[in-house]
């Protein structure tokens, strides 16, 4: 005879966020230093438990506000993580999300449950608590794949940017050298960006044109394959 609904043991549900930022040609991830056990004084991804009245996105919003001081950022669900020993407190299943932000747009502050909040270069990460290293690695691979067919990279840039700055972003995320002329041609042919008719001032002997993201670009029509040199 099947058990009734109330006879089943229910695991806790959590949401963990991989928050990527881009500044000075460096891709970084935002980490918290925990005040409490488990993993006290260790670095982890921002996260929290799903409340009964919340959706996953609602939990994401609460985590961002209370633990980093941010709101209204690009979010995408990543994967579910159900390892039996992933949390020493008990059975916890986590749903991972990743966020993309421009750090210059936010004043990042640590919430009351963290000793500190800090950006780390994705190539210079500290040891992470829980299974957060696995979550981070999967999010990084997702970003590298996604940026080739979905215009998510603009979330990491200023509203106005040069083609060179966009090119540097792609090279940074993909960790490879991309032919500059070919990249420019494909970006413009794809109607990926709009020329604003203005130029970047203050650069010695150079005044490159400024572009902005084409928000009317249909996602299902967007696809760019970059050739590496």
GIRANOR-V308585 format. One record per backbone hydrogen bond with DSSP energy under -1.0 kcal/mol. CO is the residue of the C=O (numbers start at 1). NH is the residue of the N-H. Records with the same first field share a line. If there is no record, write none. Layout:
BEGIN
CO = NH / NH
END
This chain:
BEGIN
4 = 7
5 = 8
12 = 93
13 = 50
14 = 95
15 = 48
16 = 97
18 = 99
19 = 30
20 = 101
21 = 28
26 = 23
27 = 122
28 = 21
29 = 120
31 = 118
32 = 44
33 = 115
34 = 41
39 = 42
42 = 34
43 = 129
44 = 32
46 = 17
48 = 15
51 = 54
55 = 59
56 = 60
57 = 61
58 = 62
59 = 63
60 = 64
61 = 65
62 = 66
63 = 67
64 = 68 / 70
68 = 109
74 = 100
76 = 98
79 = 96
81 = 94
83 = 86
87 = 90
91 = 12
93 = 14
94 = 81
95 = 16
96 = 78
97 = 18
98 = 76
99 = 20
102 = 105
103 = 106
111 = 114
113 = 35
116 = 33
118 = 31
120 = 29
121 = 124
129 = 132
131 = 135
132 = 136
133 = 137
134 = 138
135 = 139
136 = 140
137 = 141
138 = 142
139 = 143
140 = 144
141 = 145
142 = 146
143 = 147
145 = 148
146 = 149 / 150
148 = 224
150 = 152
152 = 155
153 = 156
161 = 211
162 = 166
163 = 167
164 = 168
165 = 169
166 = 170
167 = 171
168 = 172
169 = 173
170 = 174
171 = 175 / 176
177 = 229
179 = 183
180 = 184
181 = 185
182 = 186
183 = 187
184 = 188
185 = 189
186 = 190
187 = 192
188 = 191
192 = 214
194 = 212
198 = 210
203 = 206
208 = 200
210 = 196
211 = 161
212 = 194
213 = 215
214 = 217
218 = 221
219 = 222
227 = 179
END
